[in-house]
Amino acid sequence: MRRAGEGVKTNVQANVQVLTGNEAAAEAARLARVGVVAFFPIGPSDEVCEELVRMIRGGQLNARVLDLPNERSAVNAQLVATQAGVRSIFASNSEDLVFAYQPLFWAAYARVPVVVGVAHRAMEPPTVITTDDHDTLIFRDAHWMQFYCENAQDVLDTVLQAYWVAERHDVLRPAVVTWPGWEVSHGSFPVVVPTQEQVDRFLPPYRLPPGQDFLTEVDFAEYYAKRPGITRGYHPAYMELRYRVDRALNQAAKGAIVEAQQEYVRVMGRGYGGLLEAYQTEDAEVVVVSMGNIGALGREVVDELRAAGRAAGALKLRVLRPLPAAELRRALGAAKVVLALDRNPVAALTQELRAALYGLHPAPLVAGRIIALGGRDFTAADLHELCDEAFAMARAGRVEEDVAWRFRVVKP
């Protein structure tokens, strides 16, 4: 079974290091030449900025650390640095993201191209530090780009690509790059680290668009100038501004993500497929769809099912926003059953797949299964059981439960 990023062989002499997911994110930020590190600690994400501080002290990175009193302050500092023309980074998760939601939301509609790293942590209560995907779903309806990573190699490559896309003048979208807490954030992986020269060829220096004025973009100037047609609490072009943001995400950003992938393959010799990764889906009756590191398990189980003569496939959604609806329809349209593995309690992936596949005739059945919340184990044996159910659905031509929870009960 191949690992993420192995679809294209590297065409340069490899510098392989053993890195955690957090260290890979920090290495990507260093290679991207960030100038500001906005820091407020929360585990398991805090190691990203801690590692960057060590790089600064060791002379490996010329950047300023802003050690802030809370998450909102850290996000605001990152926004101001980016508005001033300095590439920056912030890493957080769970309750801290919720606390900072107002400036995060503001970044989207002010078109500030920040990149935020998130090592997932399940939401409270009860108090936990283990992982699932729930914490970043707040970005789903805020016009942020959302990338979900499988391992440390994926983290390093995706952070670099996120800057490339976010800073494009026709995009100007904030991006969140995520990876599972502890399982990837503190797990060790072999990572091919590109040279600084390679990254400089791929990622140009951050430049504000000509004439870009973030104050004008969010209309503070007009707001306070009391110009004709603009009064406090009302702006006649509000809907037009929102429309421009939506087009930037769902048209410009979608194309830019594919272009970033192609350019990355050209420079680095390694790629992932852009918006999604399909694995043996062409003739599959059942396709397992997931995000993050569950994708590796999906490919492993598909290999075992194929060896047993069963037509299974796997698809890993790398980008949740912009949703690659057309690409999903092409990849999944011939399947009989789509098995959606949701590592969140609201079946978000299932909802997105149903929306994307709506209108196909015939359309695959979509069975949503909520799994692995709060760091709960989810094994190959568990996935085999779900695939057995999915093949039974394919034979019957119906889904018994549209969304179901699957876990082994632990007595309190």
N, C-alpha and C positions, 0 to 999 in steps of 0.2 A: 504493500500500500504506500502510495506516495504521500509525502508531507506537503503542507501548503507552501507554495513558492517553488516547487520542484518541476512545474510544468514546462519550464524553459531552462535549459542548462546555462550556467554562467559562462560568459565568453572572456572572462578576465581571470587572472590568478587570484584565487580565493584567499581572503583573510578571514579565517573562521575563528570565532571566539565563542566561549560559553557565557551566555548572558541570560539574566532573568527578563521577563517581559518589561518590568519597570526600567531595568538598565538599558534595554533596547530602545525604549522610548526616549530616555535621556541621551543615548548615543545619537539617535536621529535628530534630536533638538540641537546637539552640539554640531553635527554635520550640517544642519540647516543654518548655522551661525545665528542663533537667536541672540538678541541683545538685551532682553529683559526676561527674568524668571520671577513670576508672581507666585508667592509661596504662602500657603496656610496649610498646616499638616492635617491629614486624615488618612488612616490606614485603610486599605493596603496601597493607596496611590502615592503616599508621601515620599516613598523612596525615589520617585522620579526627580523631584526637585532636590532632594538630599544628594543624589548622585551628581546633579548639575552643579551644586555648590562645591562638591569635591573637585569637579573639573575646573571650576573657576579658580579655586585656591591652588590647584596644581598647575595653573597656567595653560590648560588645554582649551579654555573657552574665555573669550573676552565678553563678559556680560555683567549686568547689574542685577543683584538679587533684591527684590522688594519683599521683605518679611512683614506681612500684614496682620492686623488683629483679628480678621474674620474673613469668611469666604466672599462675602459681598465686596469687601474692600479689595481682595485679591483680583476678582473678576474686573472690577472697575479700573484697577491699575493696569491690567492687561489690555483693556479696551483703550485707555488713554495712550499707552505706549504704541499700540497698533495704529491708532489715529494719527499719532505723531510720525509714523513712518518707520517704526522699529518692530522687527519680527519678535514675537514673544511666545511664551508657553505658560500654561497653568495646568495642574493635575488635581483631580478631586474625585468624589463619588457620593452616592447615597444622600444622607441628610444635608451635607454641605452643598450639593447641587440644588436641592430644594430651597435652601436658605438663600442661595445666590440666584434664584430663578429670574428675578426682575432684571438685573443687568444682563443676564444671559439672553433673555427674551429681547431686551433692548438692542443687543448686538446684532440680532438677525435683521431687525427692521431699520437699523442705522447702517446696515451693510458693512459691518466691520469684520474683516476676514481673520478672526482669531482661530487658533487651534487649541482645543482643550483635550487633554488625555484623561481617560477614566478607567481605572482598574475597578471593575464592578464590585459593589457591596450591596447585599440585600437590605431593603428598607426596614426600619423599625416601626412599631414594636413587634415581637420582643427584641431586645438588644442583641444583635448578632454582628459578626464581622465577616461572615461567610458570603458566598457569591450567588447572584443570579442577575438577570438582565433588567430588572424592573426599574432601577434608578435612572437609566437614560431614556426611558420612554417618554419623559416629560418633553424631550426635544422633538418628538414625533410631529407635534402640531405647532411648532415654532419656527419652521422654515430653516432649520439647521441641517447641514449634511451629517449623516450618521454612518460611520464605518465600524464594522465588527470584526475583530482579529482573532485568529486561531492560535497562534504561538508567537514566540519572541521575534522570529524572522518576519512574520507578518506585521508585527507591531512596528518594527524599524522601517520597513518598506512603506507601510501605509501612512505613517506620520509624515514622511517626506512627500508622498503623493498628495496628502491632504493640504500641505502648504502650497504645493504647485497649483492645485485646483482652486483653493479658497482665494488666493491672491490674484487670479486672473481678472483682468479688468471687466470682462463681460460676466463674471460670476460674483465676486465679492460676497461670499457666503461664509459664515462661521462654520467650523467643522468640529465634531466630537469624534475622537478615535478611541475605541473601547477594547478592552480585553478582560477575561475573567480574573477576578481577584483571587490571589493565592495560587490558584491552579496554573495561571500563566504569569501573573505579576511577580510571584516569588519562585516559580518553577524555573529550572535551568534548561536551556536549549542551545544547540549549536546554531550560531548565527553568522552568516556571511556579511561582514561589515564592509561597505564600499569605501573607497578612498575619498579624501576631501576633494580631489580633482574630479572624480566621477560625479560627486554630488553637486559640485559647482557647475558642471556641464548640464546636469539635469535641472537643478533648481536655481533660477536667477535670483539676484538680490531683490528683496522686497522693495517695491516702488509704488507709491500712491498713484492712482490714475491722474493724468493731467487735469488740473482744475478741480480735483476732488476737494470738497469742503464738507467735512462731516457735520458741521453745525448747520449748513444749508440743507444737507441731506435729511436731517431730522427736523428741519424747519424751525429751529430755535430763533434764527435771525428774523424770519418773517413773523414768528409768534410774538416777539417782543417789539418789533418795529411797527406793529399795528398798520400794516400795509392794507390797501383796499382789498376787500373780499376775504380777508383773513382776520378772524377775531379769536379771542381766547376760547378754547374749547371747540373750535370748528376750523377745518381746512378743506377748501373745495376740491383739492386733488388727493384727498386721503385714499380713496379707492384706487386711483391710478398708481399711487406709490406702492400700495400693497400688491397690485397686479404686477408691477415691475419686479418686485421681490420674488413673487411666485414664478414668473417666467425665468428669472435668473437661476432658481433652484431646479425647476422641473424641465427646463430645456437646456440652458447654457451649461449648468453644472453637470447634468447627465452626460452631455457630449464631452465635456472637459475631463470627466473621470475616465472615460474610455481613452481619450487622447493621452492622458497622464500615464495610463497603463502602457500604451504603445511606446511612448517615449522612454519609460522606465525600462522596458524590455530592450530597447535599442541601446541604452547607455549601460545598464547593469547586467543584461542578459538573463533576467529573471522576471517572471510575471505570474499573475493570478487569474486573469480573466476579466478584470475590470469590475463590473457591477455584481457579478455572481460567478460561481464556479459550478459547472455541471459535470457530473461524473457518471458515466455509463447510463445516461438517461435516454438515449436515442430509441431503444426498443423496450424500455422498462415498463412493466405493468404497474409497479409500485415505486414511487420516488419519495425518499426521505428528505425533507427540507428542514434546514436548521441554520443557526448563526453561531459564530464564535467557535470555540474548541469542540463543540458537539459535532462539528463537521468532520473532524478526523475520525471519530467513532462511527459516523455514518458511512464513510468510505470503507472502513474496516469490515463492518457488517455486510455491506454490499458485496465486497469481495467474497466473503464466506457464503452468502446466498447464491452468488453467481456460480461458485464452485459446486454448489448443490443443485444447479440447474434451474434456479429461480430467477426470473427477470426483474431484478431490482436495480434502482439507481439512487444517486444521492445528489442533492443540490445544496450548496452553501450560499446563503445570501450575504454578500460582503457589504452591501450598501442598502440600508433600510430607507433612507431619504437622500436623494430622490428615489422613490420606489421604481425599480425597473420593470414596470408592468408589461410592456411589450416583450421584453426579453424573457420574463417568466412565462408568458403565454406560449412563446416559441419553444421553450425548454420543457414545459410541463403539459402542453396541450394534448399529446398523444398518450399520456399515462391514464390508467384506469383509476388509480387512487393516489392522492398526494397526502402523505403523512407529515403533518406539521408538528415539529417539536418546539414547544414554547417554554423557554426558561423564564417565565414571568407569570404572574397570577391572573392576567387579564386576557390571555390568548391573543396577544397583539399580532404575532406572526400569522396565526390562522386567519384573523380578520383581513390582514393585508393580502394574503393569498386568495381568499375568496373574492375580494374586490378585484384583484388583478385578473382572475380567471372568469369573472362573470361575463356572460354573453357568448362564451365558446359553445359550439354545438358540433359534436357532443363535448361536454365539459367533464374534466376529472372530478371524482368525488374528493372532497377535502375533509380529512379527519384530523382535528386538533387534539394534541395531547400535551398537557401541562406537566412538566418534569423538573426534577433537580433544583427545586427552590431552596434558597438558603444553604447552598453547598451540598445538598443531599446527593448521595452517590447515584449515578446512572451508568449502568454497565452495558457491555455488549450483550449479555444475556437478557437484560431488560429490553434492549432495542430489538433483539430477535423476537421476543414475545409480541411487541407492538407490530412488527412486520408480519408475523403470523396472522394477527388480527386484520391487518390491512389486506393481505392476500385473500382472506376469507370475505372481506367486504367486496373485493374485486370480483370474486366468484358470484356473490349474491347480488351485486349491482346496487347496493345501498349501504349507508352508514348508520349504525345503530345509535351512536352517540356523536353528535357534531363536535363537541368539546368534552373531554374527560380528563380527570386528574389521575396520574399514574405514579404511585409510590408505594413502598413497603412500609406498613404502619409500624411506628415506634411507640411503644407504650410509655406514657409520661412517668 
